[in-house]
Amino acid sequence: MKRVSVFCGSSAGTDPAYTQAAVELGRLLATKQIALVYGGGNIGLMGKIATATLEAGGHVIGVIPKFLMAFEIGKIELPDLRIVGSMHERKALMAELSDGFIALPGGFGTLEEFCEILTWGQLGLHAKPFGLLNVAGFYDHFLAFLDHAVERQLIKRKHRTLILTANGPDALLQQMKLYT
């Protein structure tokens, strides 16, 4: 893997473990010479992972819609900040640039981005690995919901098993490396 998209919150959340995981993942990506592709923001977990990756000597590509520059305070000091016209363009470019996808804790946007890339994988539009970094059990209820949907035969078990999960960044990257 040369580049990984990370979906995460524009807020840091209430648990310091979320920020710690973002920083740890950013440093790990830099160490492994995997470029970070992310939403281009300078605040919340987005800002934390980008800053940590840059400080560790890694490459960061930010992709942000023009209208969000004011709201998310785009990380304008990035050497590679790509400003696009819409959220759809943002997701399409991030998917095109990336060899895999990770979701850190986040809100509606994080879930929407992750679920869209998951759906694309389910439909065979890509064969790239995607995983949830389940920091401090953040995604436990979401994973339980998915298991419930499998039990109710609304999600096929083979599609549920596409989602990689780990509690720590290194374990998740290892799973992604072995993904077929």
Summary of the structure (lengths in Angstrom):
residues: 180
radius of gyration: 15.3
end to end distance: 12.6
largest distance: 48.0
contacts: 606
relative contact order: 0.17
helix: 49%
strand: 18%
